[in-house]
């Protein structure tokens, strides 16, 4: 079973940190497992994780590229 990973950009405001925390809580409630969180450019193996990219093209370079 794959785990969930959240990949985020800059968490330069309190609201962005709170949003990441809230999303992690929702994932925990639904999957009964804590998601792993990675700051871009660290991206785990997609064969082991369901990847969720959050942010905007201004604060997460991966989103800007895609």
Backbone atoms as SQL, in Angstrom:
CREATE TABLE atoms (id INTEGER PRIMARY KEY, chain TEXT, resi INTEGER, resn TEXT, atom TEXT, x REAL, y REAL, z REAL);
INSERT INTO atoms VALUES
  (1, 'A', 1, 'UNK', 'N', 0.837, -1.185, 0.000),
  (2, 'A', 1, 'UNK', 'CA', 0.000, 0.000, 0.000),
  (3, 'A', 1, 'UNK', 'C', 0.881, 1.246, 0.000),
  (4, 'A', 2, 'UNK', 'N', 0.574, 2.169, -0.889),
  (5, 'A', 2, 'UNK', 'CA', 1.337, 3.400, -0.975),
  (6, 'A', 2, 'UNK', 'C', 0.961, 4.357, 0.153),
  (7, 'A', 3, 'UNK', 'N', 1.958, 5.085, 0.621),
  (8, 'A', 3, 'UNK', 'CA', 1.723, 6.150, 1.580),
  (9, 'A', 3, 'UNK', 'C', 1.492, 7.447, 0.813),
  (10, 'A', 4, 'UNK', 'N', 1.064, 8.473, 1.508),
  (11, 'A', 4, 'UNK', 'CA', 0.818, 9.770, 0.891),
  (12, 'A', 4, 'UNK', 'C', 1.959, 10.717, 1.227),
  (13, 'A', 5, 'UNK', 'N', 2.387, 11.489, 0.250),
  (14, 'A', 5, 'UNK', 'CA', 3.428, 12.499, 0.445),
  (15, 'A', 5, 'UNK', 'C', 2.919, 13.836, -0.072),
  (16, 'A', 6, 'UNK', 'N', 3.142, 14.878, 0.713),
  (17, 'A', 6, 'UNK', 'CA', 2.791, 16.232, 0.320),
  (18, 'A', 6, 'UNK', 'C', 4.093, 16.954, -0.002),
  (19, 'A', 7, 'UNK', 'N', 4.182, 17.514, -1.205),
  (20, 'A', 7, 'UNK', 'CA', 5.349, 18.281, -1.611),
  (21, 'A', 7, 'UNK', 'C', 4.929, 19.737, -1.703),
  (22, 'A', 8, 'UNK', 'N', 5.607, 20.580, -0.953),
  (23, 'A', 8, 'UNK', 'CA', 5.217, 21.987, -0.875),
  (24, 'A', 8, 'UNK', 'C', 6.385, 22.882, -1.274),
  (25, 'A', 9, 'UNK', 'N', 6.065, 24.132, -1.548),
  (26, 'A', 9, 'UNK', 'CA', 7.073, 25.133, -1.877),
  (27, 'A', 9, 'UNK', 'C', 7.456, 25.908, -0.627),
  (28, 'A', 10, 'UNK', 'N', 7.468, 27.211, -0.717),
  (29, 'A', 10, 'UNK', 'CA', 7.815, 28.040, 0.432),
  (30, 'A', 10, 'UNK', 'C', 6.623, 28.178, 1.367),
  (31, 'A', 11, 'UNK', 'N', 6.870, 27.996, 2.639),
  (32, 'A', 11, 'UNK', 'CA', 5.845, 28.226, 3.656),
  (33, 'A', 11, 'UNK', 'C', 6.212, 29.530, 4.374),
  (34, 'A', 12, 'UNK', 'N', 6.136, 30.626, 3.630),
  (35, 'A', 12, 'UNK', 'CA', 6.614, 31.900, 4.151),
  (36, 'A', 12, 'UNK', 'C', 5.555, 32.733, 4.865),
  (37, 'A', 13, 'UNK', 'N', 4.367, 32.207, 5.031),
  (38, 'A', 13, 'UNK', 'CA', 3.327, 32.900, 5.787),
  (39, 'A', 13, 'UNK', 'C', 2.653, 31.908, 6.731),
  (40, 'A', 14, 'UNK', 'N', 2.105, 32.396, 7.821),
  (41, 'A', 14, 'UNK', 'CA', 1.419, 31.498, 8.762),
  (42, 'A', 14, 'UNK', 'C', 0.237, 30.760, 8.133),
  (43, 'A', 15, 'UNK', 'N', -0.454, 31.383, 7.197),
  (44, 'A', 15, 'UNK', 'CA', -1.611, 30.727, 6.580),
  (45, 'A', 15, 'UNK', 'C', -1.173, 29.524, 5.746),
  (46, 'A', 16, 'UNK', 'N', -0.029, 29.607, 5.088),
  (47, 'A', 16, 'UNK', 'CA', 0.470, 28.472, 4.308),
  (48, 'A', 16, 'UNK', 'C', 0.847, 27.311, 5.219),
  (49, 'A', 17, 'UNK', 'N', 1.471, 27.609, 6.345),
  (50, 'A', 17, 'UNK', 'CA', 1.814, 26.561, 7.311),
  (51, 'A', 17, 'UNK', 'C', 0.555, 25.925, 7.884),
  (52, 'A', 18, 'UNK', 'N', -0.445, 26.743, 8.191),
  (53, 'A', 18, 'UNK', 'CA', -1.705, 26.239, 8.726),
  (54, 'A', 18, 'UNK', 'C', -2.422, 25.366, 7.695),
  (55, 'A', 19, 'UNK', 'N', -2.360, 25.761, 6.422),
  (56, 'A', 19, 'UNK', 'CA', -3.004, 24.974, 5.363),
  (57, 'A', 19, 'UNK', 'C', -2.345, 23.603, 5.231),
  (58, 'A', 20, 'UNK', 'N', -1.019, 23.548, 5.301),
  (59, 'A', 20, 'UNK', 'CA', -0.318, 22.273, 5.234),
  (60, 'A', 20, 'UNK', 'C', -0.695, 21.396, 6.423),
  (61, 'A', 21, 'UNK', 'N', -0.775, 21.985, 7.582),
  (62, 'A', 21, 'UNK', 'CA', -1.172, 21.246, 8.780),
  (63, 'A', 21, 'UNK', 'C', -2.595, 20.706, 8.660),
  (64, 'A', 22, 'UNK', 'N', -3.494, 21.531, 8.167),
  (65, 'A', 22, 'UNK', 'CA', -4.890, 21.105, 8.009),
  (66, 'A', 22, 'UNK', 'C', -5.007, 19.979, 6.983),
  (67, 'A', 23, 'UNK', 'N', -4.328, 20.117, 5.850),
  (68, 'A', 23, 'UNK', 'CA', -4.352, 19.063, 4.832),
  (69, 'A', 23, 'UNK', 'C', -3.806, 17.756, 5.407),
  (70, 'A', 24, 'UNK', 'N', -2.733, 17.840, 6.176),
  (71, 'A', 24, 'UNK', 'CA', -2.171, 16.646, 6.804),
  (72, 'A', 24, 'UNK', 'C', -3.181, 15.982, 7.734),
  (73, 'A', 25, 'UNK', 'N', -3.922, 16.799, 8.476),
  (74, 'A', 25, 'UNK', 'CA', -4.950, 16.270, 9.384),
  (75, 'A', 25, 'UNK', 'C', -6.070, 15.570, 8.622),
  (76, 'A', 26, 'UNK', 'N', -6.497, 16.164, 7.512),
  (77, 'A', 26, 'UNK', 'CA', -7.556, 15.559, 6.697),
  (78, 'A', 26, 'UNK', 'C', -7.084, 14.219, 6.128),
  (79, 'A', 27, 'UNK', 'N', -5.858, 14.180, 5.647),
  (80, 'A', 27, 'UNK', 'CA', -5.321, 12.925, 5.108),
  (81, 'A', 27, 'UNK', 'C', -5.225, 11.875, 6.209),
  (82, 'A', 28, 'UNK', 'N', -4.790, 12.276, 7.394),
  (83, 'A', 28, 'UNK', 'CA', -4.722, 11.346, 8.518),
  (84, 'A', 28, 'UNK', 'C', -6.099, 10.778, 8.851),
  (85, 'A', 29, 'UNK', 'N', -7.112, 11.628, 8.879),
  (86, 'A', 29, 'UNK', 'CA', -8.474, 11.175, 9.173),
  (87, 'A', 29, 'UNK', 'C', -8.979, 10.176, 8.133),
  (88, 'A', 30, 'UNK', 'N', -8.638, 10.394, 6.887),
  (89, 'A', 30, 'UNK', 'CA', -9.156, 9.545, 5.806),
  (90, 'A', 30, 'UNK', 'C', -8.368, 8.242, 5.622),
  (91, 'A', 31, 'UNK', 'N', -7.068, 8.295, 5.865),
  (92, 'A', 31, 'UNK', 'CA', -6.226, 7.126, 5.579),
  (93, 'A', 31, 'UNK', 'C', -5.740, 6.411, 6.832),
  (94, 'A', 32, 'UNK', 'N', -5.909, 7.044, 7.981),
  (95, 'A', 32, 'UNK', 'CA', -5.406, 6.515, 9.254),
  (96, 'A', 32, 'UNK', 'C', -3.884, 6.391, 9.259),
  (97, 'A', 33, 'UNK', 'N', -3.215, 7.228, 8.467),
  (98, 'A', 33, 'UNK', 'CA', -1.754, 7.257, 8.421),
  (99, 'A', 33, 'UNK', 'C', -1.302, 8.700, 8.198),
  (100, 'A', 34, 'UNK', 'N', -0.231, 9.079, 8.904),
  (101, 'A', 34, 'UNK', 'CA', 0.301, 10.418, 8.715),
  (102, 'A', 34, 'UNK', 'C', 0.942, 10.538, 7.336),
  (103, 'A', 35, 'UNK', 'N', 0.686, 11.631, 6.621),
  (104, 'A', 35, 'UNK', 'CA', 1.381, 11.829, 5.344),
  (105, 'A', 35, 'UNK', 'C', 2.810, 12.307, 5.602),
  (106, 'A', 36, 'UNK', 'N', 3.695, 12.004, 4.703),
  (107, 'A', 36, 'UNK', 'CA', 5.051, 12.540, 4.757),
  (108, 'A', 36, 'UNK', 'C', 5.043, 13.880, 4.043),
  (109, 'A', 37, 'UNK', 'N', 5.805, 14.834, 4.551),
  (110, 'A', 37, 'UNK', 'CA', 5.866, 16.168, 3.948),
  (111, 'A', 37, 'UNK', 'C', 7.297, 16.449, 3.498),
  (112, 'A', 38, 'UNK', 'N', 7.419, 16.940, 2.269),
  (113, 'A', 38, 'UNK', 'CA', 8.720, 17.232, 1.689),
  (114, 'A', 38, 'UNK', 'C', 8.708, 18.635, 1.092),
  (115, 'A', 39, 'UNK', 'N', 9.793, 19.381, 1.321),
  (116, 'A', 39, 'UNK', 'CA', 9.931, 20.691, 0.671),
  (117, 'A', 39, 'UNK', 'C', 10.607, 20.471, -0.678),
  (118, 'A', 40, 'UNK', 'N', 9.996, 21.014, -1.735),
  (119, 'A', 40, 'UNK', 'CA', 10.574, 20.906, -3.059),
  (120, 'A', 40, 'UNK', 'C', 11.977, 21.492, -3.021),
  (121, 'A', 41, 'UNK', 'N', 12.986, 20.861, -3.563),
  (122, 'A', 41, 'UNK', 'CA', 13.007, 19.884, -4.639),
  (123, 'A', 41, 'UNK', 'C', 13.045, 18.419, -4.191),
  (124, 'A', 42, 'UNK', 'N', 12.924, 18.152, -2.896),
  (125, 'A', 42, 'UNK', 'CA', 12.911, 16.756, -2.441),
  (126, 'A', 42, 'UNK', 'C', 11.581, 16.109, -2.836),
  (127, 'A', 43, 'UNK', 'N', 11.636, 15.143, -3.718),
  (128, 'A', 43, 'UNK', 'CA', 10.433, 14.436, -4.170),
  (129, 'A', 43, 'UNK', 'C', 10.684, 12.939, -3.975),
  (130, 'A', 44, 'UNK', 'N', 9.853, 12.274, -3.194),
  (131, 'A', 44, 'UNK', 'CA', 10.052, 10.836, -2.970),
  (132, 'A', 44, 'UNK', 'C', 9.678, 10.019, -4.209),
  (133, 'A', 45, 'UNK', 'N', 9.993, 8.755, -4.138),
  (134, 'A', 45, 'UNK', 'CA', 9.719, 7.831, -5.243),
  (135, 'A', 45, 'UNK', 'C', 8.213, 7.673, -5.440),
  (136, 'A', 46, 'UNK', 'N', 7.734, 7.943, -6.647),
  (137, 'A', 46, 'UNK', 'CA', 6.291, 7.874, -6.923),
  (138, 'A', 46, 'UNK', 'C', 5.769, 6.445, -6.897),
  (139, 'A', 47, 'UNK', 'N', 6.659, 5.453, -6.921),
  (140, 'A', 47, 'UNK', 'CA', 6.216, 4.074, -6.803),
  (141, 'A', 47, 'UNK', 'C', 5.856, 3.713, -5.362),
  (142, 'A', 48, 'UNK', 'N', 6.350, 4.502, -4.402),
  (143, 'A', 48, 'UNK', 'CA', 6.094, 4.241, -2.990),
  (144, 'A', 48, 'UNK', 'C', 5.069, 5.192, -2.378),
  (145, 'A', 49, 'UNK', 'N', 4.805, 6.311, -3.038),
  (146, 'A', 49, 'UNK', 'CA', 3.941, 7.340, -2.472),
  (147, 'A', 49, 'UNK', 'C', 2.908, 7.835, -3.481),
  (148, 'A', 50, 'UNK', 'N', 1.751, 8.218, -2.975),
  (149, 'A', 50, 'UNK', 'CA', 0.805, 9.041, -3.725),
  (150, 'A', 50, 'UNK', 'C', 1.277, 10.472, -3.490),
  (151, 'A', 51, 'UNK', 'N', 1.587, 11.200, -4.546),
  (152, 'A', 51, 'UNK', 'CA', 2.160, 12.534, -4.413),
  (153, 'A', 51, 'UNK', 'C', 1.088, 13.606, -4.544),
  (154, 'A', 52, 'UNK', 'N', 1.117, 14.570, -3.625),
  (155, 'A', 52, 'UNK', 'CA', 0.234, 15.730, -3.671),
  (156, 'A', 52, 'UNK', 'C', 1.130, 16.959, -3.658),
  (157, 'A', 53, 'UNK', 'N', 1.063, 17.745, -4.722),
  (158, 'A', 53, 'UNK', 'CA', 1.844, 18.977, -4.813),
  (159, 'A', 53, 'UNK', 'C', 0.934, 20.142, -4.455),
  (160, 'A', 54, 'UNK', 'N', 1.385, 20.985, -3.525),
  (161, 'A', 54, 'UNK', 'CA', 0.579, 22.137, -3.144),
  (162, 'A', 54, 'UNK', 'C', 1.387, 23.412, -3.335),
  (163, 'A', 55, 'UNK', 'N', 0.679, 24.494, -3.533),
  (164, 'A', 55, 'UNK', 'CA', 1.302, 25.795, -3.702),
  (165, 'A', 55, 'UNK', 'C', 0.823, 26.453, -4.978),
  (166, 'A', 56, 'UNK', 'N', 1.591, 27.425, -5.400),
  (167, 'A', 56, 'UNK', 'CA', 1.311, 28.142, -6.642),
  (168, 'A', 56, 'UNK', 'C', 2.582, 28.160, -7.484),
  (169, 'A', 57, 'UNK', 'N', 2.470, 28.641, -8.687),
  (170, 'A', 57, 'UNK', 'CA', 3.663, 28.713, -9.533),
  (171, 'A', 57, 'UNK', 'C', 4.681, 29.708, -8.975),
  (172, 'A', 58, 'UNK', 'N', 4.270, 30.550, -8.047),
  (173, 'A', 58, 'UNK', 'CA', 5.176, 31.519, -7.450),
  (174, 'A', 58, 'UNK', 'C', 5.941, 30.959, -6.265),
  (175, 'A', 59, 'UNK', 'N', 5.405, 29.938, -5.583),
  (176, 'A', 59, 'UNK', 'CA', 6.106, 29.438, -4.408),
  (177, 'A', 59, 'UNK', 'C', 6.492, 27.960, -4.482),
  (178, 'A', 60, 'UNK', 'N', 6.129, 27.265, -5.556),
  (179, 'A', 60, 'UNK', 'CA', 6.541, 25.879, -5.742),
  (180, 'A', 60, 'UNK', 'C', 7.013, 25.722, -7.186),
  (181, 'A', 61, 'UNK', 'N', 8.329, 25.680, -7.406),
  (182, 'A', 61, 'UNK', 'CA', 8.858, 25.596, -8.770),
  (183, 'A', 61, 'UNK', 'C', 8.348, 24.405, -9.575),
  (184, 'A', 62, 'UNK', 'N', 8.021, 23.296, -8.916),
  (185, 'A', 62, 'UNK', 'CA', 7.500, 22.138, -9.643),
  (186, 'A', 62, 'UNK', 'C', 6.186, 22.466, -10.323),
  (187, 'A', 63, 'UNK', 'N', 5.345, 23.197, -9.639),
  (188, 'A', 63, 'UNK', 'CA', 4.036, 23.575, -10.214),
  (189, 'A', 63, 'UNK', 'C', 4.266, 24.519, -11.408),
  (190, 'A', 64, 'UNK', 'N', 5.210, 25.421, -11.292),
  (191, 'A', 64, 'UNK', 'CA', 5.500, 26.347, -12.398),
  (192, 'A', 64, 'UNK', 'C', 5.974, 25.586, -13.629),
  (193, 'A', 65, 'UNK', 'N', 6.790, 24.551, -13.423),
  (194, 'A', 65, 'UNK', 'CA', 7.325, 23.778, -14.558),
  (195, 'A', 65, 'UNK', 'C', 6.236, 22.963, -15.240),
  (196, 'A', 66, 'UNK', 'N', 5.213, 22.582, -14.504),
  (197, 'A', 66, 'UNK', 'CA', 4.192, 21.700, -15.060),
  (198, 'A', 66, 'UNK', 'C', 2.903, 22.429, -15.274);
